[in-house]
């Protein structure tokens, strides 16, 4: 089968439409897939490399637009970062506390991780002034969740709408250690405060209502910081005054990117896919557990550890899924994968209910509303809930014109849904996938046949 007869990309003005003809997929998806490097780890390796003494060498960096934004910001503040590639990136750090005041506004693009984590770093650099902004999405996303705890530490930050929206201006200060009880389980909030705590006297602690991803804690330790974790309190503590030392970082494949192929392999009849080198950090494997609860045929192969992060290959074969309820402590561990899990739920028997996921409303788009509307346009039965959605499975999808709303996870999730839809689906603004998965369409063509 010629995949180009099934999948095509059309340029429309400054955007791209992805066209998928589901009717022409007459056999299952087959092949071995290498996914991009983990976005969360890529960001943190660039940031900590810039703050460290000596050189950091990064293998497997994600080449998406978000890490490019991180690299550009830290170059503007004095770090030397080689051209980004997935083989080897070298970062010559300038030492903790030595970022220089940039001559221009720091532009974080579409990256919420860059914006929020960097605020903690900038706020703790005394006698320097910074201005941070991003694209339209970033300028509408809530920043008060990190600004308020930073202000409790003594930070001076100003922005629109009561200092809650970018552009944000930061006058660096000598901050104070705090214990912050976060009302939400958010790795971005936790990481921002811990990064600010690197340069304060004493111990800075963050507690959470549920455990969020722990890449910052792992990597801070690897670079030489003293980090204490209390699983009973669900807390993380950083001891100020450490010296960070450049490291070699091997970035595993991003399980959030693997999730699209796990669902595709499960729902397209006759499929057999193996996804290689997937990061299996237990704070990120909620999507794997959810699919296994739904009855997906997923085999974990070649489990190993790479530079402090668990890694494995995942084999998925088509299977009959069943509806489940997702809520509570598992949600922070799969929050980014809810859009693609909603697609899986359409092809499951029974009803799937997703709750406690109101965080989805303040991502790159309102992912609850957008996914419900776009999937319903294809014939699904998705009902919005204030904090999630209810999906009635077993409804056949029909190709339609849908839109990514410039949200990378929405666009890719709709593409996977289109594989099982009768007729032609056109996904507008599909270029959004480049934020986290620049080779998504190429990989899709490869597994279709």
N, C-alpha and C positions, 0 to 999 in steps of 0.2 A: 504494500500500500504506500502511495506517495503522500506523506504527511501534509505537503503543501496544498493538496486538494481538500484537506480537512481544516487546515489552520492557515490564516493569512493575516498580514498586518497592512493596514492602509493608513497613509498619512493624511490628516485632515487639519488644515491650518497649522497650528503649532503643536497639535496633539496626534495621537495614534489610536486607531480603532483596531481591536483584536477581533477577528471573525472566526468563529468555530462552527463547523457543520457536524453536529452530533450524529445525524443520521448516517454519515459516512464512516463512522467508527464501527466496523463490523467484527473486530476481534479485540481482545483485551490489551491493556497496556503492558509492555514488556521492557525489561532492561535493567541496567545498573546505573544509579544516579549519584553523581557527586554534587553536593549542595554547597552553596556559598558559606563562608566562615560566619560564625556566630556574631550577630550585630552587637549584642551587649558586651561581649568580650573584646571585640574589635575597638569599640569606643574606649573602653577602660585601659586597654593596652597602650593606645595612643596617648591618653591623658597622663597615665602614671609614668610612661616613658618620658614624656616631656618634663615631668616634675622630678624625675630621678637624677642622681649623679651618674654620669657615664652613659654608655650606649645600650639601648634596648633594640633587640632584633625580633621582628614579628613575622612569623610564617603563617600563611593561610588567612590573611586579613580580608574581610569583606570589602569588595570594591564598589559598594553601593554609594549613593549620594550622601547618606547620613555620615558615614565615616569620613568622607571627603570634607564635609563641613567641619568636623572635629579637627582634622589635620590643618585645615586652613586657619582656623581660629588660633591654634597653638603655634603655628608658624608666625602669625602676626604678633605673638607675644614672646618671640625669641627662640623657640625650639627649632632645631634643624631636623626636618622630616623628609626622607627621600621620597621620590615619586612612588605613589601607591601602586602596589601590585599584589597578586595573591601568592607570590613566591617568597619574597623577602623584602621587608620594609625596615629601614634603619632610622631610629630616633635618637638624636643626640640631646640628652636632657640638659637642663640648665640648673637643676637643683631646686628643692622645695623652697618656696618663698621668693624665687628669683625671676618670676615672670615679669616682663617689662610692660609698661603702659602702652597699649597699641595706638597707632596714629589715627586709626579710623574705627568705625563701628564694627563690632564682631558680628558676623552674619552666620547664624546656625542653620540656615536653610529650612528644611522641613523636620529637623531633628529635635524632638522633645528631650531625648537623652542628653544630647550635647548641651542644650539650654539649661536644663535643671541641674545636672551634675556640675557644669562649669560655674554656675552661680555660687556654689559653695567654695570653690577654689578661688574665684575672684574676690569674694567678700572678705577672705582671710589674708589678702595681700595689702598691708598697710601702705598708705601714701600713694596709691595708684588709683586712677579713675578709669572705669570701663563702661561702655555702652553695648548692650546686647539686643539684637532683634533677629527676626527670621521671616519666613514667608507668611502668607495670609493665615495659614493654619496655625502656625506658632503664635502669631499675634492675637489669636482668639482662644488659645489654650490657657487654662488656669495655672498661674505661677505662684499664687498666694500659698499653696501647700508647701513650697520650699522657702518662700520669702519670709513667712511668719516665724518659723523656727530659727532662721538665720538672724532675724531681727531680735529674737530672744537671746541670741549669742552676742548681740551688739552690732550687727551689720547695719549699714546705711544703704538702703536700696529704694529707688523711686521708680514708679511706672504708672501706666494708665489705670484707671478704674481702681483707685485705692491701692496702688502698687501691686495689682494682681495680674496685669497684662503687659506683655512686651509692646514696644521697646522698653527696656529696663536700664536704668543708670545705677552704677554701683561705685561707691567710694570705699575703697578697701580700708579695713580697720584691723586692729588687734582684737580678736574675738575672745569670748569666754566659753569655757566648757559648760555644757548643760546635759541634763537627762530629758529627752523629749519623748513623750508618749504620742506616737503617730496615730491619728484616728483611722487611717487607712493602711492596708498592707501594700506598700509601694516601694519597689527597689530604687526608683529614682529619688524619692524623698529620703530614704535611708542613706543612699550613697552620697547625696548632696551634703547631708549633715556630717557623715563620717569624713568626707573629704575636707570639709571646713575644719573639722576637729584635728586634722593632721598638724595644724600650725598653732594650736592653742595649748596653754598649760593645763595639765590634768587630763581627765578622762571624759570623753564625750560619748553618750549612750543614746541609742534609739531603741524603743520598744514598739512592737507592732501587734495588732489584733490577730494576725495570722502571718505565717512565714512567707516572705517574698523571696525572689531569687537572690542568691548569695554570691554572685560573681565578684562584687566589690570586696567582700570580706576575704575571699580566697586570693584575689590578686594583690590586695594590699599586703597580706601576709607574705606572698611570694616576693614582693619588692622590699620587704624588710620592716614593715610597720608592725606594731604590736596590736593585735585584734583579739578581743575576747568575745565569745559567743555563749549565751545562756539559753539553751533550748527550753527550759522551764518558763522563763520570763518572755521568751521570743524576743530576745534583745541582742544587739551587737554593740560593742564598745571599742573605740579606738583610743590609744594612748598618744597624746600629743608629743611633738618633739622628735619623732623618729627621722632617720635619714633613709630616703628611698634609694635603692641601688638598681641600676639598669639590669634587665633580665632578658633571657630568650623566651619568647612566648609562642606557643603553637596553638593556633585558634582552631577549635573543633568546628565541625559543620553545625549550622544553626537548626535546632529542632523546630523552630517556628517555620523555617523553610521546608523542612522535612514533612511537616504536618500536611502540606498540600498533596504530597505524593502518597502519604499514608492513607488519606481519605480517597484520593483518586484510585489507588490500588484496591481499596475495599469496596468501592461502589461500582466500578466498571467491570462488568462480567468478563471472566476469563483472564483477569490481570494477574501478573506476578512481577513485582518490582523489588529491587534491593537498593536501599539508600545507604551509602557508605559514610563512615566517619561522622556519625551523628553525636553531638554533645548530649550526654545523659545525666547532666546535673539534676539531682533529685528535686531541686526547687523549680525545675522546668519541665518535668516529665508528666505533668497533669494531663496533657493531650493524649499521651500514650495510654495512660491509665483509663481515661474516658473512653477511648476507642476500644480498649480491651473489655471494658464493662458493656459496651454496645455489641460485643461479639466479634470484633474484627480479628482476622487471622494474621497476627503479627508475631514474628519470631525474632528474638534478640540474639545476634551472632557476634562472635569475636569481641566480647566485652573486654575493655582494657582501660588504663588510665594514662592520660597524656598531659604533662605539666600541671598536675593537680586537678584535672577535670576528667570525670568518667566519660568514656566514649564507647560506641558500639556501632555495628551495622544492623540495619533493620530490614527484614524481609516481610512484605505484605502481599497477601493474595486475596482475591475477591471473596466476599462472604456475605451472609445475610445478617444485617444489623438489626438491633432492636432499640426502641426508645428508652431513655433513662432520664433521671433528674440529676442535674449538676448544680450544686450550691455549696456554700460554706467554705471551708479552708482549702478546698481544691481549686477554687476560682482564681486566686492570685497566681497559681502555678500553671494556668492555661489561659490567662486573660487575653493574650494576643491571638490565641488560636480559636476563640469563640466563633468568629465568622466562618472558618472552614468547618468547624464542628456543626454549625447550623446547616451547612450543606450535607454533611453526613446524615444528619437527622432527617432530612427530606426523604432519603432512601432507606430509612429504617422502618420496621414495623412498629406501630404504636406511636405514642406521643413523647416528645422530648421537651423537658422544661429546664430552662437555664435561668438561675436567679443569683442575686448578690453580685451582679456584674455591672452596676451602674457606672463604674469607671469607664466602660465602653463609650459612654456618651461624650467624653471629653478627650477622645483620641484624635487621630488625624481627621476624622469625621465623627459624627454621632453614629457609631457602628451599629447600634440597635435599630435605629430608625432606617438607616440606609440599607442594611441587609434585609430587613423585613420588607421594605418597599421593592427592592430590586428582585428578590427571590419571588415575591408575590406576583411581580410582573411576568415571571416565567411560569406561573401557575401553581406555585407552592402555597401552602396554608400556614403562614407565619403570623402570629399575633404578638405585638409589642407588649411587654410588661415594663413597669417603671424601672426595674433593675435587671431586665433580661428579655427573654422571649419564649414563646411556646410554639413548637413546630409539630404539626400533624404529619406523620410519615406516610409513605405509600402513595403520594400524589405525583402523577407523571408531569414532568416539566416540558414546556414547549419553548423553542427558541424565541428570543425577543431582543429588543434594543434596551440595553442596560448601561449603567454608568458607574465608574469607579469612584466618582467624587474626589479624584486625585488621591485616594487612599490606597496604598499598595496592597494591603491585606484584603480589602474589598475586591479590588480588581482581580487578584489571583484566585480568590474564593469563587467568584462568579465564573471564571474560566473553567475551574474544575466542575462546577455545576453544569456548565454548557456541554461537557463531554457526555452527559447522560440525558441531554434534552433533545427532543425531536425537532429537527429543522435547524435553522441558522440562528446563532446568537451573536450579536455585535456588542462588544464591550467598549464603550467610549472612554477616552483618556486612560487607555491601558498602559501607557508609558510610566504610570505611577509605580509599576513593579520595580523599576530601577532603583527605587529608594532602598530596597533591601535584597533584591534578587534580579540583578541585571540580565542574567541568562535564562530567565524563566521561560520565555517563549521558545528559545532554542531547545531547552530541555524538554518542553512539552512536545515539540515536533519530534524529538528523538524517541520518546516512549510511545507515541501514537503509532509509529511504524514507518 
